[in-house]
């Protein structure tokens, strides 16, 4: 007769002479089975998260995106280790603005919107972050104000200092993972790598048929200053003096510095056409985020005499170094020039860095390396094939937009990297190089095919 399992569980048999090891084995096996089931469940959950994330990134089905967002949000929430410290309670007016902003996002979820803030600031995350604030009294409304007010914002959330990435990790981390196609466990490489590019071809467009211009920039912030939206007028001016003082000690860079508050209008117009200057017009998202506060105090542009190297002060980040070259004879030369110039400055300023995030920036789209590569390329055929062009860009993690200040007949587009986090500088250049090479090959085939048709 079989024993009732409940009775046996309440009165387990004792080990003794008449009650051997054989009677204890079922209970030992039961414990082992429970542990095995728990371990299997844990592995299945992790596997499901990876599957959902992959499906969400690769599929166009809204359901997969929705499930991937849920998995990503819960994953990040599970590794959020922040413990709130004793700070002053938030003002009731701020709490009211947060509630109103969240209601707007809730309404936006019923509409078509690409806002990453809308996707990841779900109810559980909102209530977790609602009362949090940094030691400098930066709260959720401060970093998400742009996304609350502009539902058409693609990102909608911007950090105000380094601490924001710890305090508001449940919202910033999923946004970063989505922009840079990374999992929550991925971190930025500990060491920079600018040298692993020997395998790349030197000349992609030797005749200059397709590449019009190449520009590469690195954006960084300087400690202990807060990021641009939280800076006071005196901090803007102090940081500008510090950076200008550093540039005066550099013998490798000689040129002209223009303060945006006093730059001549004709010079500003010329530099604007060449994309060598920045202004505070035309971006409502950055304006609402506070990037243009105290304009134009503390903002300026440094240019070498050849206009091939420029430095922007307090544009989006504190410091942006850029190198530009007309034509695309040698993309590796531009990359080397940027690295060498950056090396001459690196030891002179204290950069905002983190072991996990790499270079810490105001914009989640620049975090990690801060490196952006812009290639102005003529696409007379691919420029008309949007879906085909987008498939190619998604394959390499890049983006492509219509260039400004050009005639529409030229069909010049700006090809750039989307990812700056989780990749070394060499890997970023390699992805842009491979996509650019494939685009030029496709354009040449289209051109040859059209020529044969005309001859026929």
C-alpha positions as CSV (number, residue, x, y, z in Angstrom):
1,X,0.0,0.0,0.0
2,X,1.4,3.4,-1.0
3,X,2.0,6.0,1.7
4,X,0.2,9.3,1.4
5,X,2.7,11.9,0.3
6,X,1.2,14.6,2.6
7,X,1.5,12.3,5.7
8,X,5.1,11.4,4.8
9,X,6.0,15.0,4.4
10,X,4.6,15.8,7.8
11,X,6.3,12.8,9.4
12,X,9.5,12.0,7.5
13,X,11.1,8.6,8.4
14,X,14.0,8.5,10.8
15,X,17.3,7.0,9.8
16,X,18.0,3.9,11.8
17,X,18.9,0.2,11.7
18,X,15.4,-0.7,10.5
19,X,14.9,2.2,8.4
20,X,17.9,2.5,6.0
21,X,19.1,4.9,3.4
22,X,16.6,3.5,0.9
23,X,13.7,5.1,2.7
24,X,15.4,8.5,2.6
25,X,16.2,8.5,-1.1
26,X,12.7,9.6,-2.4
27,X,12.9,12.8,-0.3
28,X,16.5,13.5,-1.3
29,X,15.4,13.0,-5.0
30,X,12.5,15.4,-4.4
31,X,14.8,18.2,-3.1
32,X,17.1,17.6,-6.1
33,X,14.2,17.8,-8.5
34,X,13.0,21.1,-7.0
35,X,16.5,22.6,-7.3
36,X,16.8,21.3,-10.8
37,X,13.3,22.8,-11.7
38,X,14.2,26.2,-10.2
39,X,17.5,26.2,-12.1
40,X,15.8,25.2,-15.4
41,X,13.2,28.0,-14.8
42,X,15.9,30.5,-14.3
43,X,17.7,29.5,-17.5
44,X,14.4,29.5,-19.5
45,X,13.6,33.1,-18.3
46,X,17.0,34.3,-19.4
47,X,16.6,32.6,-22.7
48,X,13.1,34.0,-23.2
49,X,14.5,37.5,-22.5
50,X,17.2,37.1,-25.2
51,X,14.6,35.7,-27.7
52,X,12.2,38.5,-27.1
53,X,14.9,41.2,-27.3
54,X,16.2,39.6,-30.6
55,X,12.7,39.4,-32.0
56,X,11.9,43.0,-31.0
57,X,15.0,44.3,-32.7
58,X,14.6,42.2,-35.9
59,X,10.9,42.0,-36.4
60,X,8.5,44.7,-37.6
61,X,5.6,43.2,-35.6
62,X,4.3,45.5,-32.9
63,X,3.6,42.5,-30.6
64,X,7.2,41.4,-30.6
65,X,8.3,45.0,-29.9
66,X,5.8,45.2,-27.0
67,X,7.0,41.9,-25.5
68,X,10.6,42.9,-26.0
69,X,10.0,46.2,-24.2
70,X,8.4,44.4,-21.2
71,X,11.3,41.9,-21.0
72,X,13.9,44.6,-21.2
73,X,12.2,46.8,-18.6
74,X,11.8,44.0,-16.1
75,X,15.4,42.9,-16.7
76,X,16.8,46.4,-16.0
77,X,14.5,46.8,-13.0
78,X,15.8,43.5,-11.6
79,X,19.4,44.8,-11.6
80,X,18.6,48.2,-10.3
81,X,20.6,48.4,-7.1
82,X,20.1,52.1,-6.3
83,X,19.2,52.9,-2.7
84,X,17.6,56.3,-2.2
85,X,19.4,58.6,0.3
86,X,17.8,61.1,2.6
87,X,16.9,64.1,0.4
88,X,14.3,66.8,0.6
89,X,10.9,65.7,-0.6
90,X,9.9,66.8,-4.1
91,X,7.8,70.0,-4.4
92,X,4.1,69.3,-5.0
93,X,4.2,71.3,-8.1
94,X,6.9,69.0,-9.6
95,X,4.9,65.9,-8.6
96,X,1.8,67.4,-10.3
97,X,3.9,68.0,-13.5
98,X,5.1,64.5,-13.4
99,X,1.6,63.1,-13.1
100,X,0.4,65.2,-16.0
101,X,3.4,64.3,-18.1
102,X,2.8,60.6,-17.5
103,X,-0.8,60.9,-18.4
104,X,0.3,62.5,-21.7
105,X,2.6,59.5,-22.4
106,X,-0.2,57.1,-21.5
107,X,-2.4,58.8,-24.1
108,X,0.5,58.7,-26.6
109,X,0.8,54.9,-26.3
110,X,-2.6,54.7,-28.1
111,X,-1.1,56.7,-30.9
112,X,1.8,56.1,-33.3
113,X,4.9,57.5,-31.6
114,X,8.6,56.6,-31.7
115,X,9.4,58.1,-28.3
116,X,11.7,55.9,-26.3
117,X,10.6,57.6,-23.1
118,X,7.0,56.6,-24.0
119,X,8.1,53.0,-24.6
120,X,9.9,52.5,-21.3
121,X,8.4,54.8,-18.8
122,X,5.7,52.3,-17.9
123,X,3.6,52.5,-14.7
124,X,6.0,50.5,-12.5
125,X,9.1,52.4,-13.7
126,X,7.3,55.7,-13.2
127,X,6.3,55.0,-9.6
128,X,9.8,53.7,-8.8
129,X,11.5,56.9,-10.1
130,X,8.8,59.5,-9.3
131,X,10.3,60.5,-5.9
132,X,14.0,60.0,-6.7
133,X,16.4,62.8,-7.1
134,X,20.2,63.2,-7.3
135,X,22.4,64.9,-4.7
136,X,22.1,68.0,-6.9
137,X,18.2,67.8,-6.7
138,X,17.8,66.7,-10.3
139,X,14.5,64.8,-10.6
140,X,12.6,62.7,-13.2
141,X,10.8,65.7,-14.5
142,X,14.1,67.5,-15.2
143,X,15.5,64.7,-17.3
144,X,12.2,63.8,-19.1
145,X,10.7,67.3,-19.6
146,X,11.5,67.3,-23.3
147,X,9.7,63.9,-23.8
148,X,6.7,64.9,-21.7
149,X,6.1,68.1,-23.7
150,X,7.0,66.7,-27.2
151,X,5.4,63.3,-27.9
152,X,7.1,63.2,-31.3
153,X,10.6,63.2,-29.6
154,X,12.6,60.1,-30.6
155,X,14.5,59.9,-27.3
156,X,12.8,62.2,-24.9
157,X,15.1,61.8,-21.9
158,X,18.5,63.5,-21.3
159,X,20.9,63.2,-18.3
160,X,21.9,66.3,-16.3
161,X,25.0,64.9,-14.6
162,X,26.9,61.6,-14.2
163,X,24.7,60.6,-11.1
164,X,21.6,60.5,-13.3
165,X,22.8,57.2,-14.8
166,X,22.7,55.6,-11.4
167,X,19.6,57.3,-9.9
168,X,17.4,57.0,-13.1
169,X,18.9,53.8,-14.4
170,X,15.5,52.0,-14.9
171,X,14.6,54.5,-17.7
172,X,18.0,55.5,-19.1
173,X,19.4,51.9,-19.3
174,X,16.6,50.5,-21.6
175,X,16.8,53.6,-23.8
176,X,20.6,53.1,-24.2
177,X,20.1,49.4,-24.9
178,X,17.6,50.2,-27.7
179,X,19.6,52.9,-29.3
180,X,22.8,50.9,-29.3
181,X,21.4,47.4,-29.8
182,X,22.8,46.1,-26.6
183,X,21.6,43.9,-23.7
184,X,21.5,45.2,-20.1
185,X,24.6,43.0,-19.3
186,X,26.7,44.7,-22.0
187,X,29.2,47.3,-20.9
188,X,31.5,49.6,-22.8
189,X,35.0,48.3,-23.5
190,X,37.5,49.3,-20.8
191,X,40.2,50.5,-23.2
192,X,39.9,52.6,-26.3
193,X,41.1,51.0,-29.6
194,X,41.9,53.3,-32.5
195,X,44.6,51.1,-34.2
196,X,42.7,47.9,-35.4
197,X,41.9,49.3,-38.8
198,X,44.8,47.8,-40.9
199,X,42.4,45.5,-42.7
200,X,40.3,48.4,-44.1
201,X,40.9,49.6,-47.7
202,X,42.6,53.0,-47.9
203,X,40.6,54.4,-50.8
204,X,36.9,53.6,-51.2
205,X,36.2,56.3,-53.8
206,X,39.5,57.3,-55.5
207,X,37.8,59.2,-58.4
208,X,35.6,61.2,-56.0
209,X,32.4,60.2,-57.7
210,X,30.4,59.5,-54.5
211,X,32.0,60.7,-51.3
212,X,31.6,64.5,-51.0
213,X,32.9,65.0,-47.4
214,X,33.9,63.1,-44.3
215,X,33.5,64.5,-40.8
216,X,34.4,62.7,-37.5
217,X,33.6,64.1,-34.0
218,X,34.2,63.0,-30.4
219,X,32.0,64.5,-27.7
220,X,32.9,64.6,-24.1
221,X,32.0,66.2,-20.8
222,X,34.4,67.7,-18.2
223,X,34.2,66.9,-14.5
224,X,33.2,68.3,-12.0
225,X,30.8,70.5,-14.0
226,X,27.2,69.4,-14.4
227,X,26.0,68.7,-18.0
228,X,24.8,71.6,-20.2
229,X,21.1,71.7,-19.1
230,X,22.0,72.2,-15.5
231,X,24.8,74.7,-15.8
232,X,24.6,78.3,-14.6
233,X,25.8,81.2,-16.6
234,X,29.0,81.5,-14.5
235,X,29.7,77.8,-15.0
236,X,29.4,78.2,-18.8
237,X,31.8,81.1,-18.8
238,X,34.3,79.3,-16.4
239,X,34.3,76.2,-18.5
240,X,34.9,78.2,-21.7
241,X,37.9,79.9,-20.1
242,X,39.3,76.5,-18.9
243,X,39.1,74.9,-22.4
244,X,40.5,78.0,-24.1
245,X,43.4,78.1,-21.6
246,X,44.1,74.5,-22.5
247,X,44.1,75.1,-26.2
248,X,46.5,78.0,-25.9
249,X,49.1,75.6,-24.4
250,X,48.8,73.3,-27.4
251,X,51.5,73.9,-30.1
252,X,49.9,71.4,-32.5
253,X,46.7,73.4,-33.0
254,X,46.8,77.0,-34.3
255,X,43.8,78.9,-35.5
256,X,41.0,81.3,-34.6
257,X,38.5,81.3,-31.8
258,X,35.0,82.8,-32.2
259,X,32.7,83.4,-29.2
260,X,29.1,82.9,-30.3
261,X,28.1,86.1,-28.5
262,X,30.4,88.3,-30.6
263,X,31.0,86.4,-33.9
264,X,30.4,88.6,-37.1
265,X,27.2,87.7,-38.9
266,X,28.9,87.1,-42.3
267,X,31.5,84.7,-40.7
268,X,28.6,82.9,-38.9
269,X,26.7,82.6,-42.2
270,X,29.8,81.1,-44.0
271,X,30.6,78.7,-41.2
272,X,27.0,77.6,-41.1
273,X,26.9,76.6,-44.7
274,X,30.0,74.5,-44.1
275,X,28.5,72.9,-41.0
276,X,31.4,74.2,-38.8
277,X,29.3,76.2,-36.3
278,X,26.2,75.5,-34.1
279,X,23.3,77.6,-33.1
280,X,20.2,77.5,-30.9
281,X,17.6,77.4,-33.7
282,X,15.4,74.7,-35.1
283,X,15.4,72.0,-32.3
284,X,12.5,72.3,-30.0
285,X,13.5,69.0,-28.2
286,X,16.9,70.4,-27.1
287,X,15.4,73.8,-26.2
288,X,12.9,72.2,-23.9
289,X,15.6,70.0,-22.4
290,X,17.5,73.1,-21.4
291,X,20.4,72.8,-23.7
292,X,20.1,76.5,-24.8
293,X,19.9,77.9,-21.3
294,X,21.8,81.2,-20.9
295,X,22.5,81.4,-24.7
296,X,25.1,82.3,-26.0
297,X,27.1,82.6,-22.7
298,X,30.1,80.3,-22.6
299,X,29.6,79.0,-26.2
300,X,32.3,79.2,-28.8
301,X,34.0,77.6,-31.8
302,X,37.7,77.1,-32.5
303,X,38.9,76.6,-36.1
304,X,42.3,75.8,-37.6
305,X,43.4,78.1,-40.4
306,X,42.7,75.2,-42.9
307,X,39.2,74.6,-41.4
308,X,40.1,70.9,-41.1
309,X,39.9,70.7,-37.3
310,X,37.3,72.4,-35.1
311,X,36.3,72.4,-31.4
312,X,32.8,73.3,-30.2
313,X,32.5,74.4,-26.6
314,X,29.2,73.9,-24.7
315,X,27.2,72.8,-27.7
316,X,25.4,69.6,-26.6
317,X,28.2,68.3,-24.5
318,X,31.0,70.4,-22.9
319,X,33.6,69.6,-25.6
320,X,33.3,68.4,-29.1
321,X,36.4,67.8,-31.3
322,X,35.9,67.4,-35.0
323,X,38.1,66.7,-38.0
324,X,36.7,67.2,-41.6
325,X,38.0,66.5,-45.1
326,X,36.6,67.3,-48.5
327,X,36.3,64.2,-50.7
328,X,36.8,60.7,-49.6
329,X,40.2,59.8,-50.8
330,X,41.3,58.3,-47.5
331,X,38.8,57.8,-44.7
332,X,41.6,56.3,-42.5
333,X,43.6,59.6,-42.6
334,X,40.6,61.4,-41.0
335,X,40.4,58.8,-38.3
336,X,44.1,59.0,-37.5
337,X,44.0,62.8,-37.5
338,X,41.1,62.8,-35.0
339,X,43.0,60.3,-32.7
340,X,46.2,62.2,-32.8
341,X,44.5,65.5,-32.0
342,X,42.5,63.9,-29.2
343,X,45.7,62.4,-27.7
344,X,47.3,65.9,-27.5
345,X,44.3,67.1,-25.4
346,X,43.4,64.0,-23.3
347,X,45.8,64.6,-20.4
348,X,44.9,68.3,-20.1
349,X,41.2,68.0,-19.1
350,X,39.4,65.7,-16.7
351,X,36.7,63.8,-18.6
352,X,33.5,62.4,-17.2
353,X,34.0,58.6,-17.4
354,X,32.4,55.5,-15.8
355,X,33.7,51.9,-15.7
356,X,30.4,50.5,-17.1
357,X,29.3,53.3,-19.4
358,X,32.6,54.6,-20.7
359,X,32.4,58.4,-21.6
360,X,29.3,59.8,-19.8
361,X,27.3,62.2,-22.0
362,X,24.1,64.2,-21.7
363,X,22.6,62.5,-24.7
364,X,22.1,58.7,-24.4
365,X,22.8,58.5,-28.1
366,X,26.5,59.5,-27.5
367,X,27.4,57.6,-24.4
368,X,30.3,55.1,-24.6
369,X,32.9,56.4,-27.1
370,X,31.2,59.7,-28.0
371,X,32.5,59.0,-31.6
372,X,30.3,60.0,-34.5
373,X,31.4,59.5,-38.2
374,X,29.5,61.5,-40.8
375,X,30.0,60.6,-44.5
376,X,28.4,62.9,-47.1
377,X,27.7,60.5,-49.9
378,X,26.0,60.9,-53.3
379,X,23.3,58.3,-53.7
380,X,21.4,59.0,-57.0
381,X,19.9,55.5,-57.1
382,X,19.8,54.3,-53.5
383,X,18.5,57.7,-52.5
384,X,15.3,56.8,-54.3
385,X,15.1,53.3,-52.7
386,X,14.2,54.0,-49.1
387,X,13.2,50.5,-48.0
388,X,16.2,48.9,-49.7
389,X,18.5,51.6,-48.2
390,X,17.1,51.1,-44.7
391,X,17.6,47.3,-44.8
392,X,21.2,48.0,-45.6
393,X,21.6,50.5,-42.8
394,X,20.0,48.2,-40.3
395,X,22.4,45.4,-41.2
396,X,25.4,47.6,-40.1
397,X,23.7,49.6,-37.3
398,X,23.9,52.9,-39.2
399,X,21.5,55.8,-40.2
400,X,21.2,58.0,-43.2
401,X,19.5,61.3,-43.6
402,X,19.2,63.9,-46.4
403,X,22.0,66.4,-46.1
404,X,21.4,70.1,-45.5
405,X,22.7,73.0,-47.5
406,X,22.8,70.9,-50.7
407,X,20.8,71.0,-54.0
408,X,18.1,68.3,-54.0
409,X,19.2,67.2,-57.5
410,X,22.5,66.0,-56.1
411,X,20.9,63.5,-53.7
412,X,23.6,63.9,-51.1
413,X,22.9,61.9,-47.9
414,X,24.7,61.9,-44.6
415,X,25.7,58.3,-43.5
416,X,26.6,58.0,-39.8
417,X,26.9,55.4,-37.1
418,X,24.0,54.9,-34.7
419,X,26.0,53.0,-32.1
420,X,28.6,54.6,-29.8
421,X,28.2,52.2,-26.8
422,X,29.6,48.7,-26.6
423,X,32.0,49.1,-29.5
424,X,35.6,50.3,-29.8
425,X,36.4,53.2,-32.0
426,X,38.0,50.9,-34.6
427,X,34.8,48.7,-34.7
428,X,32.7,51.8,-35.3
429,X,34.9,52.9,-38.3
430,X,34.8,49.3,-39.6
431,X,31.0,49.2,-39.7
432,X,30.8,52.5,-41.5
433,X,33.5,51.5,-43.9
434,X,31.8,48.2,-44.8
435,X,28.4,49.8,-45.4
436,X,29.9,52.6,-47.4
437,X,31.8,50.2,-49.6
438,X,28.7,48.2,-50.3
439,X,26.7,51.3,-51.1
440,X,29.3,52.5,-53.6
441,X,29.3,49.0,-55.2
442,X,25.5,49.1,-55.6
443,X,25.5,52.6,-56.9
444,X,28.2,51.7,-59.5
445,X,26.2,48.6,-60.6
446,X,23.0,50.8,-61.0
447,X,25.1,53.3,-63.0
448,X,26.6,50.7,-65.3
449,X,23.2,49.0,-65.9
450,X,21.6,52.4,-66.8
451,X,24.5,53.1,-69.2
452,X,24.0,49.7,-71.0
453,X,20.2,50.4,-71.3
454,X,20.9,53.8,-72.9
455,X,23.4,52.2,-75.4
456,X,20.8,49.5,-76.3
